[in-house]
Amino acid sequence: GDVYLTQRQSLMLRTNYTDGNTDTTAIGNTVGSRVLIHNQTQSAAAHHSYLTPTKVNELRLGYTRQTEDDSFLDPPLLGNPAVNGEVGFLIVPGLSPGGFLGFLGRKNFQNNYQVSDDLTLRAGAHAWKFGSSLRRVQVNGGAETSGFRGQLFFPTVGEFLAGRPLSYTRNIGNPFLGLRRWEWHTYVQDDWQIRPNLMLNLGLRYELNTAPTEQYGRLPAQVPGDHNNFAPRVGLAWSVREGTVVRSGYGIYYNALEMAFLGLTRFNPPLFRSISAFRPQLPNLAGRAADALPSGLVVPDANTRSPYAQHYNLTIEQEVGRMSSFSVAYVGTSGVKLPRTRRPNGGENLAQAARPDPTVGVVNRLETSAASNYHGLQASYNLRGGRSMNLRLAYTYTRYIDDVSEFANTNQRLDRNIVPIAEDNLRLDRAVSDFHIPHMFTAAWSWQAPWAASRWFGGWTLSGI
């Protein structure tokens, strides 16, 4: 809804609600299994504008909510617990594994509350802009995977038929957390028309993203706050001569560290422990179980900071005749303090006696020590052929280098591509990024039929990309 309150004031109100359910059967090769996946999004926003010839003020209020819930409807366990104990996942070499898949069991609920205000003032050759935003982020959830229902392993089909399992493991604890964070951002900017052919853009931004906390104080580890996130911006547009324009810019852009990064500490004691039994007896599989060696521990590095990137560019635009133009640009980005996961005590396949600390298993250290570099050459040609023909050609040549392209979203069985090749030589990981695309070319055109006066052939346009 849009409401014009006065000639200078307007109000926009918007709300949105979506709801989806997916009812799936025979999950994980289990006859009779059933999972209901429920996804829901909600949003509400209000936008108030106040305009005068020299002033514009925009006030925004917003709320969004996203939910994701995978409910095991039938059955939560395999078979009859009175006969075979509590089993959520079954492994028998030679047969398909049975049970609930690892990516199910999610219960995630995220709420965002935000208020922001932007004020633009024009005074002579200057256009000033000021703004602030305050955001409250709530992330509740986790995943109660099959490991919390017990995993049973038989070494052979024969042992399975005889009811003689080799091992039984089960996770015990609460995999759900309620993470909270405040985000306050503010900025000032000046677009200064120094001369008719020269404009300078100057700006300074400050971002404060508080260290995540847990709703009930259950975080076993914490990261330090980062309170010096000042981000300068500078840019210019210079008309060197008629038909030639030079544009350039530089800026620092911060990114709030994903709360899921710290949320992995939910797998640490005392919130979480794992039991293991060798040659367990049915149906009391946990009867001979003992606490397993702590493994999959998550330890945030004390030097964790907010990731940021430096963006810089230089563009030259040149008219070619009256109807076309050509531009060439260099675009670069340097990312620093990017998140990564290291394994200082070795991975899952390392013998326990060979670990630096044999009293624990795998240890995941969360760091912001990675970096990336992007360099791109961009060239484009535009033809504006009046009403009949328009053409755009664009080519980009890039080189994208990084230490790691993704960060971990679990504490065990990490993808080999996101952990260091060698803990004592991190330079081995610096290489072409997973997202590297060296060459990109696009062409787009539109042609309007010139027979405008024709009843049958006028008004037609042919376009393509």
C-alpha positions in Angstrom: 0.0 0.0 0.0 1.1 3.6 -0.8 -0.3 6.6 1.0 0.4 10.2 0.1 0.2 11.9 3.5 0.9 15.4 2.1 2.5 16.9 -1.0 5.9 16.3 0.5 5.3 13.1 2.5 4.5 9.6 1.5 4.2 6.3 3.3 4.7 2.8 1.9 3.6 -0.4 3.7 4.3 -3.9 2.6 3.9 -7.4 4.0 4.6 -10.8 2.6 3.9 -14.3 3.8 4.8 -17.6 2.1 4.4 -21.1 3.4 5.5 -24.4 1.9 5.3 -28.1 2.9 7.1 -31.0 1.3 5.9 -34.5 2.4 8.4 -37.1 1.4 8.4 -40.9 2.0 11.0 -43.7 1.7 13.8 -41.4 3.0 17.3 -43.0 3.2 16.2 -46.3 1.7 13.9 -46.9 4.6 10.5 -48.4 3.8 7.7 -46.6 5.5 9.7 -43.6 6.5 8.2 -40.1 6.2 9.6 -36.6 6.6 7.7 -33.3 6.5 9.9 -30.4 5.4 8.3 -27.1 6.3 9.6 -23.7 5.0 8.1 -20.4 5.8 9.0 -16.7 5.2 7.4 -13.6 6.6 8.3 -9.9 6.1 6.9 -6.5 6.9 8.3 -3.1 5.9 7.4 0.6 6.3 9.1 3.4 4.3 8.4 7.1 5.0 9.7 9.7 2.6 9.9 13.5 3.1 11.0 15.6 0.1 11.8 19.3 -0.5 13.8 20.9 -3.3 17.0 20.7 -1.2 16.3 17.8 1.3 15.2 14.2 1.1 14.7 12.1 4.3 13.9 8.4 4.2 12.9 6.3 7.2 12.6 2.6 7.0 11.4 -0.1 9.4 11.6 -3.8 8.6 11.1 -7.2 9.9 11.8 -10.6 8.3 11.5 -14.2 9.5 12.6 -17.4 7.9 11.9 -20.9 9.3 13.1 -24.3 8.2 11.9 -27.4 9.9 12.4 -31.0 9.0 10.2 -33.2 11.2 10.6 -37.0 11.2 7.0 -38.1 11.3 7.3 -41.9 10.9 9.4 -43.5 12.3 12.0 -41.6 14.3 14.0 -44.8 14.7 14.6 -47.9 12.6 12.7 -51.0 13.5 11.5 -51.7 17.0 13.7 -50.2 19.8 12.5 -53.0 22.1 14.2 -55.5 19.7 17.1 -53.7 18.1 17.7 -50.7 20.4 17.6 -47.0 19.3 19.0 -46.8 15.8 18.7 -43.9 13.4 21.3 -45.0 10.8 22.4 -48.5 9.8 25.6 -49.3 7.9 26.3 -52.8 6.4 29.0 -53.1 3.8 27.6 -54.6 0.7 24.1 -53.2 1.3 22.7 -49.7 0.9 22.9 -47.7 4.1 19.5 -47.1 5.8 18.2 -44.4 8.0 17.8 -40.7 8.0 20.1 -38.6 5.9 22.6 -36.2 7.5 21.1 -33.1 6.0 17.7 -33.6 7.6 16.7 -32.9 11.2 17.1 -29.1 10.8 15.1 -26.7 12.9 16.2 -23.1 12.0 14.4 -19.9 12.8 15.9 -16.5 11.9 14.5 -13.1 12.8 15.8 -9.7 11.6 14.6 -6.4 13.0 15.9 -3.2 11.4 15.4 0.5 11.5 17.4 3.0 9.3 17.3 6.6 8.3 19.0 8.4 5.4 19.1 12.2 4.9 20.3 14.0 1.7 21.0 17.7 1.7 21.9 19.8 -1.3 24.0 23.0 -0.8 25.6 24.7 -3.7 28.2 22.3 -5.3 27.7 19.7 -2.5 25.2 16.9 -2.0 25.6 15.6 1.5 24.2 12.3 2.7 24.0 11.0 6.2 22.6 7.7 7.4 22.4 5.1 10.2 20.9 1.7 10.6 20.3 -0.5 13.6 19.7 -4.2 13.1 18.9 -7.0 15.6 19.6 -10.5 14.4 18.3 -13.7 16.0 19.4 -17.1 14.7 17.8 -20.0 16.5 18.3 -23.6 15.6 20.6 -26.5 14.6 20.2 -30.0 13.3 19.3 -33.2 15.2 20.8 -35.6 12.8 20.8 -39.4 12.7 23.8 -39.3 15.0 21.6 -38.3 17.9 19.4 -41.4 17.3 22.3 -43.8 17.2 24.4 -45.3 14.4 24.9 -49.1 14.2 27.6 -50.8 12.1 27.8 -54.4 11.1 31.1 -55.6 9.4 29.4 -58.1 7.0 26.0 -59.1 5.8 26.4 -62.4 7.7 27.0 -60.6 10.9 24.0 -58.4 10.2 21.7 -61.5 9.7 23.1 -63.0 12.9 22.4 -59.9 14.9 26.1 -59.3 15.9 26.9 -55.6 15.4 30.6 -54.4 15.6 30.1 -50.9 16.9 27.5 -48.4 18.1 27.9 -44.7 18.5 25.5 -42.0 19.6 25.6 -38.3 20.2 24.1 -36.9 23.4 23.3 -33.3 24.0 21.5 -30.3 22.7 22.4 -29.4 19.1 20.3 -26.2 19.1 21.4 -22.7 20.0 19.8 -19.2 20.1 22.4 -16.8 18.7 22.0 -13.0 19.0 23.8 -10.0 17.6 23.5 -6.2 17.2 24.6 -4.5 14.0 25.0 -0.7 14.0 26.2 1.1 10.8 26.5 4.8 10.1 28.0 6.9 7.3 28.6 10.4 5.9 29.1 11.1 2.2 29.7 14.2 0.1 29.3 14.4 -3.7 31.2 17.5 -4.6 30.9 19.1 -8.0 34.3 20.8 -8.0 34.0 22.0 -11.6 31.4 21.3 -14.4 33.6 18.5 -15.7 34.9 17.1 -12.4 33.0 15.5 -9.5 34.6 14.0 -6.4 32.8 11.5 -4.1 34.0 11.3 -0.5 32.6 9.1 2.2 33.3 7.5 5.6 31.4 4.5 7.0 31.6 2.9 10.4 30.3 -0.6 11.2 29.9 -2.2 14.6 28.8 -5.9 14.6 28.8 -7.2 18.2 30.2 -10.6 19.0 27.4 -13.2 19.0 25.9 -14.2 22.3 23.6 -17.1 23.1 20.1 -16.7 24.3 20.7 -18.7 27.5 24.5 -18.2 27.9 25.3 -21.7 26.5 28.1 -20.8 24.1 31.2 -22.8 25.2 33.5 -20.3 23.4 33.4 -16.7 22.3 35.1 -14.4 19.8 36.4 -11.0 20.6 34.6 -7.8 19.5 35.9 -5.8 16.6 35.3 -2.1 17.2 37.6 -0.3 14.7 35.7 -1.0 11.4 36.1 2.4 9.7 35.5 2.2 5.9 36.6 5.2 3.8 35.3 5.7 0.2 36.6 8.0 -2.5 35.7 8.3 -6.2 35.9 10.7 -9.1 34.3 11.3 -12.5 36.4 13.6 -14.8 35.4 14.7 -18.3 38.9 15.1 -19.7 37.6 16.5 -23.0 34.5 16.2 -25.1 33.7 12.6 -25.5 36.2 11.3 -23.0 35.4 10.5 -19.3 37.6 9.0 -16.6 36.1 7.3 -13.6 37.9 5.9 -10.6 37.1 4.7 -7.1 38.4 3.0 -3.9 36.5 1.8 -0.9 36.7 -0.6 2.1 33.7 -2.8 2.7 33.2 -4.9 5.8 31.2 -8.1 6.2 29.8 -9.4 9.5 31.2 -12.7 10.4 28.6 -15.4 9.9 27.0 -16.5 13.2 26.9 -20.0 11.9 30.7 -19.9 12.1 30.7 -19.5 15.9 27.6 -21.7 16.2 29.7 -24.8 15.4 30.9 -24.6 19.0 27.6 -26.3 19.9 29.5 -29.6 19.4 31.8 -28.9 22.4 31.5 -30.2 25.9 29.5 -29.7 28.1 26.7 -29.2 25.5 27.7 -32.3 23.6 29.3 -35.7 24.1 29.5 -38.9 22.2 29.3 -42.5 23.5 30.7 -45.5 21.7 30.3 -49.3 22.3 32.4 -52.1 20.8 30.5 -55.4 20.1 27.3 -54.0 21.7 24.5 -56.4 22.6 20.9 -56.1 21.2 18.7 -54.4 22.3 20.7 -52.5 25.0 23.2 -51.1 22.6 24.4 -48.5 25.0 24.8 -51.0 27.9 28.6 -51.3 27.2 29.1 -47.8 25.9 31.5 -45.3 27.3 32.3 -41.7 26.5 34.2 -41.6 23.2 37.4 -39.6 22.9 36.5 -35.9 22.4 36.6 -35.3 18.7 35.2 -32.6 16.4 36.0 -29.9 18.9 35.5 -26.3 17.6 37.9 -23.6 19.0 37.6 -20.0 17.8 40.9 -18.2 17.4 41.5 -15.3 19.8 42.5 -13.1 16.9 39.2 -13.5 15.0 38.2 -10.2 13.3 35.6 -8.9 10.9 36.4 -9.8 7.2 36.7 -6.9 4.8 37.6 -6.2 1.2 39.2 -3.3 -0.6 37.6 -2.5 -3.9 39.3 -0.3 -6.6 38.6 0.5 -10.2 39.7 2.8 -13.1 37.5 3.2 -16.2 38.0 5.2 -19.4 35.0 5.9 -21.6 35.3 7.2 -25.1 32.7 8.2 -27.6 33.3 6.8 -31.1 31.3 9.0 -33.5 27.9 10.3 -32.5 26.2 6.9 -32.0 28.6 4.6 -30.2 31.0 4.5 -27.3 33.8 2.3 -26.0 35.0 1.7 -22.5 37.9 -0.2 -20.9 38.2 -0.7 -17.1 40.4 -2.3 -14.5 38.5 -3.7 -11.5 40.2 -5.2 -8.5 39.3 -6.6 -5.1 41.5 -7.7 -2.2 39.8 -9.7 0.6 41.5 -10.1 4.0 40.7 -11.6 7.3 38.4 -14.2 5.5 37.1 -17.1 7.6 38.7 -20.5 7.3 38.9 -23.8 9.4 42.2 -25.4 10.3 42.9 -28.8 11.7 45.9 -28.5 14.0 45.4 -32.0 15.5 45.0 -33.8 12.2 41.9 -35.1 10.4 39.7 -38.1 10.8 42.1 -40.5 9.1 45.1 -39.7 11.2 46.1 -42.4 13.7 45.4 -41.3 17.2 48.9 -41.9 18.4 50.3 -39.7 15.6 48.2 -36.6 16.7 50.1 -33.7 18.3 47.6 -34.1 21.2 46.7 -37.8 21.5 44.2 -37.0 24.3 41.7 -35.6 21.9 40.6 -36.3 18.3 39.9 -33.8 15.6 40.1 -30.2 16.6 38.6 -27.5 14.3 40.2 -24.0 14.8 38.1 -21.2 13.4 40.2 -18.4 12.0 39.9 -15.2 9.9 43.4 -15.6 8.4 42.6 -16.3 4.8 42.9 -13.8 1.9 41.8 -13.4 -1.7 42.6 -11.3 -4.8 40.5 -10.5 -7.9 41.8 -8.7 -10.9 39.6 -8.0 -14.0 39.9 -6.3 -17.3 36.5 -5.2 -18.6 35.9 -3.9 -22.1 32.6 -2.9 -23.7 31.2 -1.4 -26.9 27.8 0.3 -27.2 26.0 1.2 -30.4 23.0 3.4 -30.2 21.6 3.4 -33.7 18.7 5.6 -33.2 15.3 3.9 -33.1 16.3 1.0 -35.3 19.4 -0.7 -33.9 21.0 -1.0 -30.4 24.0 -3.2 -29.7 26.2 -3.9 -26.7 29.3 -6.1 -26.6 31.1 -6.8 -23.4 34.2 -8.9 -22.5 35.9 -9.6 -19.2 39.2 -11.2 -18.5 39.8 -12.1 -14.8 42.1 -13.7 -12.4 40.7 -14.8 -9.0 43.1 -16.2 -6.4 42.2 -17.2 -2.8 43.4 -19.4 0.1 40.0 -21.1 0.6 36.7 -20.6 -1.2 34.2 -21.7 1.5 34.1 -22.1 5.2 32.9 -25.1 7.2 29.3 -25.6 8.2 29.9 -28.7 10.2 32.5 -30.0 12.6 33.2 -33.5 11.1 33.9 -34.9 7.7 34.7 -31.6 6.2 35.1 -31.3 2.4 38.8 -31.8 1.6 38.8 -28.6 -0.4 38.2 -26.3 2.6 40.9 -27.6 5.0 44.6 -26.8 4.6 46.7 -29.2 2.6 49.5 -28.9 5.2 49.1 -27.1 8.5 52.8 -26.1 8.5 52.6 -24.5 5.0 49.4 -22.6 4.3 51.0 -21.2 1.1 50.1 -24.5 -0.6 46.4 -23.6 -0.5 46.8 -20.3 -2.4 45.6 -21.0 -5.9 42.9 -20.3 -8.4 39.5 -19.9 -6.6 36.7 -22.4 -7.0 34.7 -19.4 -8.4 37.2 -18.4 -11.0 35.8 -17.6 -14.4 38.7 -16.4 -16.6 36.7 -15.3 -19.7 33.2 -13.9 -20.0 31.7 -12.5 -23.2 28.2 -11.2 -23.7 26.4 -9.6 -26.7 22.9 -8.1 -26.6 21.0 -6.3 -29.4 17.6 -5.0 -30.4 16.3 -4.1 -33.8 13.1 -2.3 -34.4 11.4 -2.8 -37.8 11.6 0.5 -39.8 8.1 0.1 -41.3 6.3 2.0 -38.5 3.5 3.1 -40.8 2.7 -0.5 -42.0 -0.3 -2.1 -40.5 1.2 -5.6 -40.5 5.0 -5.0 -40.3 5.1 -1.9 -38.1 5.8 -2.0 -34.3 7.9 -5.2 -34.4 11.1 -5.5 -32.4 13.7 -8.3 -32.6 16.1 -8.7 -29.7 18.5 -11.3 -28.4 21.4 -11.9 -26.0 
